[in-house]
Amino acid sequence: MKSAVEKLSPTRVKLTIDLEFTELAPHIKDAYQSISEKIVIPGFRKGKVPQAMIDQRVGRGSVLDEAINAALPVFYSQAVREHEVLVVGRPNVDITELEDNKKVAFTVEVEVRPEIELPDFSKISVKVDDVAVTEKDIEEQVDSLRARFGTLTAVEKDAATGDFVSIDLVAKVDGKEIEGGSANGISYEVGSGKMIEGLDEVLVGLKVEDQKTFNAPLVGMAEGEIGEVTVTLKAVKTRELPELNDEFAKLASEFDTLTELRADVSERLTRLKSMEQGAQARDLLVQQLLDTLEIPIPEGIVEEEVTAHLEKENRLDDTAHRAEVIEEVKKSLATEFLLDAIVRAENVQVSEAELTEYLIRSSARYGMAPEQFVQEISKSGQITSVVADVSRTKALAVVLEQVAVEDASGRKVDLEALRPKPEIAEPTE
């Protein structure tokens, strides 16, 4: 096989592939066998029809068509590997020459990842927020802890923001109750905004056993559709918080004094804000690179992804929304191309330990056992995507070690902890 590659644009190439006819021999043999097993000719068993009879009844052209259709992906993949073409689109194949028993030639045009000229990361700097834990931050955390140990007491009053209420809900569409649309005895904090849009406004001022109906979008409904919700107030409760003293510290933590508890809260918040510095540095670096680097985007891929997105939402004719989705898709693709270019430039490799750690963390987020999570992503063919995600995350951590990161006060920020550490194997006997 002879092949050559021609760059048509920053995101599209043309592969020219020439084959000696002898290279098609295995595929032609398979084509004859396949056709032999499909056709019925008196006097011959399926799978035992001679080639000459197939040529006579079906035609040599049909055999060549089947052989070439089977062979093209094989030789195309070989050419892609030979020329290290980073394909992202579906190939467009054109057979340019076909002479029986002599030669076959074809071209393939396909969209590819653009070449990205990465900068010297040691000359890049990003500035992140200071790590600052205020008294207000500490008070909020301590108050949140107090709330967990608070007690709810029923009271005779109208519902108000901050109260805890017990409610019954019924949801209907076009006058008919939807499946799973009713629930009784739901505990809810008025003003939290954590349930149905408009519920907080309806509850404020409502008396026990009062009922009110309002319109709201419901889960599972198409955008713009509205359902009808009826809420009945069954009880109003206020939360009584424990007194903030050393006894509370003993009750709510492993500390003996409130001072020790507050110090621990301050330390935890400091660690959390330091981790947020790392996340902020990553985001700022990626955005800076996207803003300064030229990253061509394959328009064909953009159109495919945008159309698929709009079809799923049934909004193909929404021009304004299409423009928004186009920008989102372009940024997503540019980010993906950028990070993958860094992976290749930094020769980032993902170890089995790093992949396992990622899978364990991800399974916990979905509330699944690691083994079940792995089975699910394997069945859906997402293992390759998971490995790519881990590679990109690791590549960013590697690059961040080369970048100068400072906080708003001009202090150097050490992000060494962001880089995945290789695990040291336990010695075996």
GITAJO-V942815 format. One record per residue. N is the residue number from 0. RES is the residue in one small letter. PHI is phi in whole degrees, 0 to 359 (none if undefined). OMEGA is omega in whole degrees, 0 to 359 (NA if undefined). NEAR is the number of other ideal C-beta (glycine too) atoms within 12 Angstrom. Layout:
# GITAJO-V942815
n: [N N]
res: [RES RES]
phi: [PHI PHI]
omega: [OMEGA OMEGA]
near: [NEAR NEAR]
This chain:
# GITAJO-V942815
n: [0 1 2 3 4 5 6 7 8 9 10 11 12 13 14 15 16 17 18 19 20 21 22 23 24 25 26 27 28 29 30 31 32 33 34 35 36 37 38 39 40 41 42 43 44 45 46 47 48 49 50 51 52 53 54 55 56 57 58 59 60 61 62 63 64 65 66 67 68 69 70 71 72 73 74 75 76 77 78 79 80 81 82 83 84 85 86 87 88 89 90 91 92 93 94 95 96 97 98 99 100 101 102 103 104 105 106 107 108 109 110 111 112 113 114 115 116 117 118 119 120 121 122 123 124 125 126 127 128 129 130 131 132 133 134 135 136 137 138 139 140 141 142 143 144 145 146 147 148 149 150 151 152 153 154 155 156 157 158 159 160 161 162 163 164 165 166 167 168 169 170 171 172 173 174 175 176 177 178 179 180 181 182 183 184 185 186 187 188 189 190 191 192 193 194 195 196 197 198 199 200 201 202 203 204 205 206 207 208 209 210 211 212 213 214 215 216 217 218 219 220 221 222 223 224 225 226 227 228 229 230 231 232 233 234 235 236 237 238 239 240 241 242 243 244 245 246 247 248 249 250 251 252 253 254 255 256 257 258 259 260 261 262 263 264 265 266 267 268 269 270 271 272 273 274 275 276 277 278 279 280 281 282 283 284 285 286 287 288 289 290 291 292 293 294 295 296 297 298 299 300 301 302 303 304 305 306 307 308 309 310 311 312 313 314 315 316 317 318 319 320 321 322 323 324 325 326 327 328 329 330 331 332 333 334 335 336 337 338 339 340 341 342 343 344 345 346 347 348 349 350 351 352 353 354 355 356 357 358 359 360 361 362 363 364 365 366 367 368 369 370 371 372 373 374 375 376 377 378 379 380 381 382 383 384 385 386 387 388 389 390 391 392 393 394 395 396 397 398 399 400 401 402 403 404 405 406 407 408 409 410 411 412 413 414 415 416 417 418 419 420 421 422 423 424 425 426 427 428]
res: [m k s a v e k l s p t r v k l t i d l e f t e l a p h i k d a y q s i s e k i v i p g f r k g k v p q a m i d q r v g r g s v l d e a i n a a l p v f y s q a v r e h e v l v v g r p n v d i t e l e d n k k v a f t v e v e v r p e i e l p d f s k i s v k v d d v a v t e k d i e e q v d s l r a r f g t l t a v e k d a a t g d f v s i d l v a k v d g k e i e g g s a n g i s y e v g s g k m i e g l d e v l v g l k v e d q k t f n a p l v g m a e g e i g e v t v t l k a v k t r e l p e l n d e f a k l a s e f d t l t e l r a d v s e r l t r l k s m e q g a q a r d l l v q q l l d t l e i p i p e g i v e e e v t a h l e k e n r l d d t a h r a e v i e e v k k s l a t e f l l d a i v r a e n v q v s e a e l t e y l i r s s a r y g m a p e q f v q e i s k s g q i t s v v a d v s r t k a l a v v l e q v a v e d a s g r k v d l e a l r p k p e i a e p t e]
phi: [none 246 215 216 236 236 276 271 200 301 234 212 229 236 262 251 232 246 239 285 297 298 289 273 309 298 287 293 300 295 294 301 295 297 293 300 278 259 269 243 232 307 94 231 283 300 87 239 284 297 299 298 292 294 300 286 275 259 107 299 299 294 296 296 301 294 295 292 299 281 279 305 300 293 288 296 298 297 293 299 292 298 260 53 275 266 284 232 243 277 286 247 260 223 281 264 205 213 238 302 67 235 201 224 225 210 241 227 258 208 277 227 291 286 281 243 273 281 278 281 296 292 261 261 227 228 241 247 291 293 274 227 258 264 299 296 300 295 299 297 292 294 297 297 294 300 298 293 256 283 240 263 234 293 225 264 196 287 292 220 303 100 284 257 234 250 227 250 231 225 247 228 230 55 82 249 295 281 297 68 269 233 206 241 67 285 270 212 266 294 97 283 66 256 232 269 302 94 295 301 296 290 288 300 91 285 262 302 75 287 229 215 246 214 261 197 291 246 300 92 274 292 300 96 279 235 251 244 240 249 244 240 276 260 197 241 227 247 260 261 269 294 295 274 206 296 296 295 302 294 290 261 206 270 262 269 229 294 299 295 298 295 296 293 299 299 293 295 296 297 296 296 292 294 295 294 300 297 296 295 298 300 297 294 296 300 296 296 293 297 285 255 265 268 237 296 243 295 296 298 293 301 298 298 291 295 297 298 297 290 296 297 270 57 228 298 264 275 298 296 292 302 298 295 294 301 296 297 295 298 293 298 294 298 295 298 298 298 295 292 295 293 303 290 295 268 52 285 240 259 278 298 296 293 294 298 299 297 296 294 296 293 297 295 297 268 67 239 291 307 297 294 297 298 298 294 288 291 297 272 70 255 300 299 295 295 299 297 298 296 299 295 298 293 298 297 296 297 292 298 290 268 273 277 247 233 271 298 269 89 276 291 254 268 252 304 295 287 282 302 268 293 278 264 291 291 296 251 278]
omega: [174 181 177 180 178 180 181 178 178 183 181 179 173 176 175 187 178 182 166 186 180 180 178 187 181 182 176 178 179 180 177 181 181 180 179 181 183 186 178 179 180 178 180 175 177 181 182 181 180 181 181 179 178 177 182 185 186 180 179 181 179 178 180 179 182 181 183 178 178 185 186 180 181 182 176 179 179 179 178 179 183 183 178 179 181 187 174 182 177 184 174 190 177 178 186 181 178 176 183 179 179 183 176 176 177 176 177 172 184 178 186 175 180 173 183 178 183 181 171 187 180 180 180 176 175 181 182 179 174 169 183 177 182 176 179 178 181 180 180 179 179 178 177 177 177 182 180 180 178 178 180 181 180 181 177 180 174 180 179 178 181 177 171 184 171 186 170 181 173 181 181 173 183 176 181 179 181 180 182 186 178 178 182 175 180 176 186 176 182 179 182 180 187 180 186 179 180 182 182 181 180 185 183 180 181 178 179 182 173 181 181 180 179 180 181 172 182 178 178 179 177 181 180 178 184 175 180 185 175 180 176 180 183 181 175 182 173 182 176 183 177 179 184 181 182 180 177 179 178 182 190 184 178 183 182 184 178 178 179 179 181 179 179 177 179 181 180 179 178 178 181 180 176 176 178 175 180 179 179 179 178 182 181 179 180 181 179 179 178 182 188 182 175 182 179 181 178 184 179 179 178 182 180 184 180 180 179 180 183 177 179 180 183 183 183 184 180 186 182 180 178 180 178 182 179 180 179 182 180 180 179 180 179 179 179 180 180 183 179 176 177 178 181 183 181 179 183 177 179 179 178 180 180 179 179 179 180 181 179 179 181 180 178 179 180 179 182 172 181 181 180 180 179 179 182 182 176 180 181 176 185 181 180 179 179 179 179 179 180 180 181 179 180 180 178 178 179 182 181 178 179 184 176 180 178 174 185 180 178 179 177 179 180 182 181 184 181 184 178 181 177 181 178 183 177 177 180 179 NA]
near: [27 20 26 19 27 19 19 19 19 20 31 30 34 27 39 27 38 24 33 17 24 15 24 35 17 17 28 32 20 21 31 32 24 24 33 28 18 19 26 17 21 10 9 18 13 15 17 17 27 20 20 15 22 31 22 15 21 26 17 23 16 22 34 30 24 27 32 32 24 24 32 33 19 22 36 35 21 21 32 24 17 17 25 15 31 26 27 28 26 17 28 21 25 19 25 18 18 24 16 19 14 16 21 34 29 32 28 37 28 34 32 34 31 29 24 29 16 28 23 13 24 13 13 27 23 31 23 34 23 20 26 21 25 16 14 13 21 26 19 17 27 33 22 17 27 27 23 17 23 23 15 21 16 18 18 13 21 19 37 22 20 21 32 31 42 27 38 26 36 28 33 23 23 12 12 12 19 22 12 12 22 19 23 14 15 24 22 34 28 33 20 18 15 13 26 32 19 22 34 28 20 30 40 24 18 29 20 23 18 23 20 26 20 26 22 26 21 29 18 14 22 15 14 12 17 20 30 27 35 27 37 28 34 27 29 34 28 23 24 16 22 23 15 24 19 19 17 26 27 17 21 31 26 11 22 17 18 27 18 18 29 30 19 25 31 25 19 21 27 22 17 18 24 29 20 24 33 33 23 28 36 34 20 28 40 33 19 24 32 24 17 18 25 19 30 26 35 33 22 24 31 28 21 20 27 31 20 16 23 25 16 14 19 14 22 16 12 19 13 12 20 23 15 18 27 26 17 19 28 25 22 23 33 32 29 32 37 38 37 29 29 34 31 22 21 24 12 27 19 28 20 15 19 26 28 22 23 31 32 20 20 26 22 15 12 16 10 18 15 22 14 18 26 23 16 20 25 16 11 13 10 18 21 15 17 28 25 23 27 31 31 30 32 34 37 37 31 29 37 39 27 26 33 26 34 23 26 16 13 13 18 18 33 20 32 17 17 29 23 27 14 14 13 8 9 6 5 4 3]
